[in-house]
Amino acid sequence: MWLRRRGCLRPAGCGVEELRRRRREREAALRKARREQQLISKRLLRDDAPEEGEGGCVAVILGQAEIQQFLQLAQRGTEEKERERALVSLRRGLQHPETQQTFIWLEGSMRTLVGLLTSNQALLQLEAARCLHELSHSEQSAVAEACLPATSYLLTYLSGHSSDFIELCLYTLGNLIVESEAVRRQLLPQGIVPALAACVQSPHVTVLEALGYALSQLLQAKEAPEKIIPQVNNALLITHGALSTLGLLLLDLAGAVQRTEDAGLELLACPVLRCLSNLLTEAAVGAVGEQMQLRDERVVAALFILLQFFLQKQPSLLPEGLWLLNNLTANSPSFCTSLLSLDLIEPLLQLLPVSNVVSVLVLTVLCNVAEKGPAYCQHLWPGPLLCSLLGTLAFSDTEVVGQSLELLQLLFLYRPEAAQAFLQQSGLQALERHEKEAQLQDRVHALQQTALHG
């Protein structure tokens, strides 16, 4: 689940604990809004053999008769190559939603495909898995639910020896997880969490990428807070080294982006960041501190290398990195200390102009730091922070302004001299712009009172 530290500013007279309580009251609603607003894209692996592309074949929509013919050939063909070609043709047809619908309503079709998936011929097994993968990419929940009979086998094959096959199974499971609650309900008792935890031991980067994708899909499901998170054994994942392995993978990614200009690294970075963020829930804070303590500065430094890479190559991924930084700093003074000791506040502030979403996340991370108390605010002030906040108060986006108000309130509570500087730099005039905005009125008034009277 994504952790996000935001909340209303206190009215005059409320203490720090009241401010913290109000921030936490909004946290659950904000995490829910994040899940509902962020549509998780599916992954589709298509790695056709060269001979398939050379013929210039275009995937066509298949009818019942053609589907039956290909399934019969795949099941009873006299030659293995003929059986494999039949499944390849079926797979191509399954790229069309119309063929997918016909397939799932055709009696016995899924039973036959699952039978081929469990055959003792590796090539047929692989092509059957690819057919299931095409089905898993459907946007229709009925198609995903039709794949239920195959899920237990997909889980079993995660303990196999072929990294390519494991990768395919992981992405297929990840696609099915996001589409259907029925699939998620079936996968949990089947043991998906231990199966995914075991994949952490894989030495193959492609498997770890696919693992990050599948696990993040599971933990971001809409019913996750009530039905999945309580059953997901974070301690088991940590025991199997999930956090340390993903942390090392993050370090490797940071090194890779410094060595190469090749595109595609973001495909690995995104699921790694999401998976780490999802594991950093409040229930696992203690374990996270123990597991990551010796690598605090390395993890934070690596994350900033990736943020700079995203800024130049893929700005749309900046929120993913900032969500992880938010989750690292939300409950961990040591990660906040790393942020300060590595002089990363100014690079963080430089991201403010990118977008409103990025601005809110940057300000949220800074709130996490400021909330830790006077010693942390001492590192934030004096410095460029106040000038940046005066700039964000000129924004029209209420979320950006609201988060700026909260950060200023924390700063004034712990560093009263910052309030004096704020007044001297026409801060009250900047606040007046938002006095009539319904969502901000109370917080603007509270900050005015704090600035004027302490």
C-alpha positions in Angstrom: 0.0 0.0 0.0 1.2 3.5 -0.6 1.9 5.5 2.5 1.2 9.3 2.3 1.7 11.7 5.1 -0.7 14.6 4.7 -3.4 16.3 6.7 -5.1 19.5 7.9 -3.2 22.2 9.6 -4.1 22.8 13.2 -6.2 25.8 14.3 -4.4 28.2 16.6 -3.9 26.7 20.0 -3.6 23.0 18.9 -0.4 21.2 19.7 2.0 19.1 17.6 0.2 15.9 18.6 -3.1 17.3 17.3 -1.4 18.2 14.0 -0.1 14.7 13.7 -3.4 13.1 14.5 -5.2 15.1 11.8 -2.6 14.1 9.3 -3.1 10.5 10.1 -6.8 10.7 9.9 -6.5 11.6 6.2 -3.9 9.0 5.4 -6.2 6.1 4.9 -8.5 8.0 2.6 -5.6 9.3 0.6 -4.1 5.8 0.1 -7.5 4.6 -1.1 -7.8 7.5 -3.5 -4.3 6.7 -4.8 -5.3 3.1 -5.6 -8.6 4.1 -7.2 -7.1 6.9 -9.4 -3.9 5.0 -10.4 -4.9 2.5 -13.1 -2.3 -0.2 -13.1 -1.3 -1.1 -16.6 -0.9 -4.7 -17.6 2.2 -6.2 -19.1 2.2 -8.1 -22.4 5.2 -10.2 -23.5 5.3 -11.0 -27.2 8.5 -12.6 -28.4 7.6 -14.2 -31.6 10.2 -16.5 -33.2 11.9 -15.0 -36.3 10.1 -17.3 -38.7 6.7 -16.0 -37.5 7.5 -12.5 -38.5 9.1 -13.3 -41.8 5.9 -14.7 -43.3 4.2 -11.4 -42.8 1.2 -13.2 -41.1 -1.3 -10.9 -39.5 -3.3 -12.2 -36.5 -6.9 -12.8 -37.5 -10.1 -13.2 -35.6 -10.9 -16.8 -35.1 -14.4 -18.4 -35.0 -15.5 -21.5 -33.0 -14.6 -23.9 -35.8 -11.1 -22.6 -36.2 -10.5 -22.5 -32.4 -11.7 -26.1 -32.2 -9.5 -27.1 -35.1 -6.3 -25.6 -33.6 -7.0 -27.1 -30.2 -7.6 -30.6 -31.7 -4.4 -30.3 -33.8 -2.5 -29.2 -30.7 -3.9 -32.0 -28.6 -3.8 -34.9 -31.2 -1.5 -33.8 -34.0 0.9 -36.5 -35.3 4.0 -34.3 -35.2 5.2 -32.1 -32.4 6.0 -29.3 -34.8 2.4 -29.4 -36.2 1.0 -29.3 -32.6 3.2 -26.3 -31.8 2.2 -24.4 -34.9 -1.5 -24.9 -34.0 -1.0 -23.3 -30.6 1.0 -20.5 -32.2 -2.0 -19.8 -34.6 -4.4 -19.9 -31.6 -2.2 -17.5 -29.7 -2.2 -15.0 -32.5 -5.9 -15.2 -32.7 -6.2 -14.6 -29.0 -4.7 -11.2 -29.5 -8.2 -10.1 -30.5 -10.9 -9.5 -27.9 -13.5 -11.2 -30.2 -11.5 -14.4 -30.3 -11.0 -14.3 -26.5 -14.7 -14.1 -26.0 -15.4 -16.9 -28.4 -12.7 -19.0 -26.7 -13.9 -18.7 -23.1 -17.5 -19.6 -24.1 -16.5 -22.6 -26.2 -17.1 -25.7 -24.1 -14.0 -27.6 -23.2 -11.5 -25.0 -24.6 -10.0 -24.0 -21.3 -9.8 -27.6 -20.1 -7.9 -28.5 -23.3 -5.5 -25.5 -22.9 -4.8 -26.4 -19.3 -4.1 -30.0 -20.4 -1.5 -28.7 -22.8 -0.1 -26.5 -20.1 0.5 -29.5 -18.0 1.9 -31.7 -20.8 5.4 -33.2 -20.6 6.5 -31.5 -23.9 8.3 -28.2 -23.1 7.5 -26.5 -26.4 3.7 -27.2 -26.1 3.7 -26.2 -22.5 5.4 -22.9 -23.3 2.9 -22.1 -26.2 0.0 -23.0 -24.0 1.3 -20.6 -21.3 1.7 -17.9 -24.0 -2.0 -18.4 -24.9 -3.0 -18.0 -21.3 -0.8 -14.8 -21.2 -2.7 -13.4 -24.2 -6.0 -14.1 -22.3 -4.7 -12.5 -19.2 -4.2 -9.3 -21.0 -7.9 -8.9 -21.7 -9.7 -6.0 -20.2 -12.8 -8.2 -19.6 -13.0 -9.7 -16.1 -15.0 -12.7 -17.5 -11.9 -13.6 -19.5 -9.6 -13.4 -16.5 -12.1 -15.6 -14.4 -12.2 -18.2 -17.2 -8.4 -18.6 -16.5 -9.1 -19.7 -12.9 -8.4 -23.4 -13.6 -4.9 -22.6 -14.8 -3.8 -20.5 -11.8 -2.7 -23.3 -9.5 -0.5 -24.6 -12.3 1.0 -21.2 -12.9 1.9 -21.0 -9.2 3.5 -24.4 -9.3 5.7 -23.5 -12.2 7.1 -20.6 -10.3 9.4 -23.1 -8.6 10.7 -24.4 -12.0 14.1 -24.0 -13.6 13.4 -22.0 -16.7 13.7 -18.3 -16.0 11.8 -17.4 -19.2 8.9 -19.6 -18.2 8.8 -18.3 -14.6 8.8 -14.7 -16.0 5.9 -15.6 -18.3 3.9 -17.1 -15.4 4.6 -14.1 -13.1 3.4 -11.6 -15.7 0.3 -13.7 -16.4 -0.5 -14.0 -12.7 0.0 -10.2 -12.3 -2.4 -9.5 -15.2 -5.0 -11.8 -13.8 -4.7 -10.3 -10.3 -5.4 -6.8 -11.4 -8.5 -7.7 -13.4 -10.5 -10.0 -11.2 -11.3 -10.1 -7.5 -12.4 -13.7 -7.9 -8.8 -14.6 -9.1 -7.3 -12.9 -6.1 -9.6 -14.7 -3.7 -8.5 -18.0 -5.3 -4.8 -17.3 -5.4 -4.4 -16.4 -1.7 -5.4 -19.8 -0.3 -3.5 -21.4 -3.1 -0.3 -19.9 -1.7 0.6 -17.1 -4.0 2.5 -15.1 -1.2 4.9 -17.9 -0.4 5.3 -18.7 -4.1 6.2 -15.1 -4.8 8.5 -14.9 -1.8 10.4 -17.9 -3.1 11.0 -16.1 -6.4 13.1 -13.5 -4.6 15.9 -16.0 -4.5 16.1 -16.1 -8.3 19.5 -14.8 -9.7 17.7 -13.6 -12.9 16.9 -9.9 -13.2 14.0 -10.6 -15.5 12.4 -12.8 -12.9 12.9 -10.2 -10.2 11.3 -7.6 -12.5 8.3 -9.8 -13.1 8.1 -10.6 -9.4 8.0 -6.9 -8.5 5.2 -6.4 -11.0 3.1 -9.4 -9.7 3.5 -8.5 -6.1 2.7 -4.8 -6.6 -0.5 -5.8 -8.4 -1.5 -8.0 -5.5 -0.8 -5.4 -2.9 -2.5 -2.6 -4.8 -5.8 -4.3 -5.3 -8.8 -2.3 -4.2 -9.7 -4.7 -1.4 -6.1 -5.0 -0.3 -6.4 -3.0 3.0 -9.3 -5.1 4.3 -8.8 -8.5 2.8 -5.3 -9.0 1.4 -2.8 -6.9 3.5 -3.8 -8.6 6.8 -3.0 -12.0 5.1 0.1 -11.0 3.3 3.0 -12.2 5.5 5.4 -9.3 5.3 7.6 -11.0 7.8 7.9 -14.0 5.5 8.8 -11.8 2.5 11.5 -10.0 4.6 12.8 -13.3 6.0 13.3 -14.5 2.4 15.2 -11.3 1.8 12.7 -9.4 -0.3 13.6 -6.0 1.0 17.3 -6.5 1.0 17.2 -8.1 -2.5 15.1 -5.3 -4.0 17.3 -2.8 -2.2 20.4 -4.3 -3.9 18.5 -4.3 -7.2 17.8 -0.6 -6.7 21.5 0.0 -6.2 22.3 -2.0 -9.3 19.8 0.1 -11.3 21.3 3.3 -10.1 24.7 2.0 -11.3 23.3 1.0 -14.6 21.7 4.3 -15.4 25.0 6.0 -14.8 26.8 3.6 -17.2 24.4 3.4 -20.1 22.1 5.5 -22.3 20.0 2.5 -23.3 16.3 2.9 -23.0 14.3 0.2 -21.2 15.8 0.4 -17.7 12.6 2.1 -16.6 10.7 -1.1 -17.3 12.6 -2.7 -14.4 12.8 0.4 -12.2 9.0 0.9 -12.0 8.1 -2.5 -10.5 11.1 -2.5 -8.2 10.1 0.9 -6.8 6.4 -0.1 -6.5 7.2 -3.4 -4.8 9.5 -1.7 -2.3 6.9 1.0 -1.6 4.2 -1.6 -1.1 6.3 -3.6 1.4 7.1 -0.5 3.5 3.8 -0.6 5.3 3.4 0.5 8.9 3.2 -3.1 10.1 6.7 -3.8 8.8 8.4 -0.6 9.9 10.4 -2.3 12.7 11.7 -5.0 10.4 12.5 -2.6 7.6 14.6 -0.6 10.0 16.7 -3.6 11.0 17.0 -5.0 7.4 18.0 -1.8 5.7 19.8 0.1 8.5 23.3 -0.5 7.2 22.3 0.6 3.7 20.3 3.7 4.5 22.4 6.2 2.7 23.1 3.9 -0.3 19.4 3.3 -0.9 18.5 7.0 -0.6 21.5 8.0 -2.8 20.5 5.4 -5.4 17.0 6.6 -5.4 18.1 10.2 -6.2 20.3 8.9 -9.0 17.1 7.3 -10.5 15.1 10.4 -9.9 17.6 12.4 -11.9 17.5 9.7 -14.6 13.7 9.9 -14.7 13.8 13.7 -14.9 15.9 13.5 -18.1 14.5 10.4 -19.7 11.1 9.5 -18.3 9.5 12.3 -16.2 6.2 10.3 -15.8 8.1 7.9 -13.5 9.1 10.6 -11.0 6.0 10.0 -8.8 7.0 6.3 -8.5 10.4 7.2 -7.0 8.9 10.0 -4.8 6.3 7.6 -3.4 9.1 5.3 -2.3 11.0 8.2 -0.8 7.8 9.2 1.0 7.4 5.7 2.4 11.0 5.5 3.5 10.8 8.7 5.4 7.3 8.5 6.7 8.2 6.6 9.9 12.0 6.4 9.8 14.2 9.1 11.4 17.2 7.3 10.0 16.1 7.7 6.4 15.3 11.4 7.1 18.8 11.8 8.5 20.2 10.3 5.3 18.3 12.7 3.2 19.8 15.6 5.2 23.3 14.3 5.6 23.6 13.7 1.8 22.5 17.3 1.2 19.5 16.1 -0.9 17.0 18.8 0.1 18.0 21.2 -2.7 17.9 18.5 -5.4 14.5 17.6 -4.1 13.3 21.2 -4.3 14.5 21.4 -7.9 11.7 18.9 -8.8 8.9 21.2 -7.7 8.3 22.8 -11.1 7.9 19.5 -12.9 4.2 19.0 -12.2 1.5 19.4 -9.5 1.7 15.7 -8.7 5.4 15.8 -8.3 5.2 19.0 -6.2 2.7 17.5 -3.8 4.9 14.4 -3.3 8.1 16.5 -2.8 6.3 18.6 -0.2 5.0 15.5 1.5 8.5 14.1 1.8 9.7 17.4 3.3 6.7 17.2 5.8 7.9 13.8 6.8 11.3 15.3 7.6 10.0 18.4 9.4 7.6 16.3 11.5 10.6 14.6 13.2 11.2 17.7 15.3 13.4 20.7 15.9 16.7 19.0 15.1 15.5 18.1 11.6 13.9 21.5 11.0 17.3 23.0 11.9 18.7 21.5 8.7 15.8 22.7 6.7 16.1 26.3 7.9 17.9 28.5 7.0 18.2 27.5 3.3 16.3 27.6 0.0 13.2 26.0 1.5 11.3 29.2 2.5 11.9 30.8 -0.9 10.6 27.6 -2.6 7.5 27.6 -0.4 6.7 31.2 -1.2 6.8 30.1 -4.8 4.5 27.2 -4.4 2.0 29.5 -2.6 1.6 31.1 -6.0 0.3 27.9 -7.5 -3.4 27.5 -8.3 -3.6 23.8 -7.4 -5.2 23.5 -4.0 -3.3 20.2 -3.1 0.1 21.9 -3.8 -0.9 24.9 -1.7 -2.4 22.8 1.1 0.8 20.8 1.4 2.9 23.9 1.4 0.7 25.3 4.2 1.3 22.2 6.2 5.0 22.3 5.7 5.1 25.9 6.7 3.1 25.2 9.9 5.6 22.5 10.9 8.5 24.7 10.2 7.1 27.6 12.2 6.3 25.3 15.1 9.9 24.1 15.4 11.8 27.1 14.0 9.9 30.3 15.1 12.6 32.5 13.4 11.4 31.1 10.0 8.0 32.7 10.7 9.7 36.1 11.1 11.5 35.6 7.8 8.2 34.6 6.2 6.6 37.8 7.3 9.5 39.9 6.1 9.3 38.3 2.7 5.6 39.3 2.2 4.4 35.9 3.3 1.1 37.3 4.5 0.3 38.7 1.1 1.0 35.3 -0.4 -1.5 33.8 2.0 -4.2 36.4 1.3 -4.6 35.0 -2.2 -6.1 31.8 -0.8 -8.2 33.2 2.0 -11.5 32.8 0.0 -10.8 29.2 -1.2 -13.1 26.9 0.8 -10.6 24.0 1.0 -7.8 26.2 2.3 -9.5 28.9 4.4 -9.0 27.2 7.8 -5.4 26.3 7.1 -4.6 29.7 5.8 -6.1 31.3 9.0 -4.2 28.9 11.2 -0.9 29.7 9.5 -1.5 33.4 9.7 -2.1 33.1 13.5 1.0 31.0 13.9 3.2 33.4 11.9 1.9 36.5 13.8 1.5 35.1 17.3 3.6 31.9 17.5 
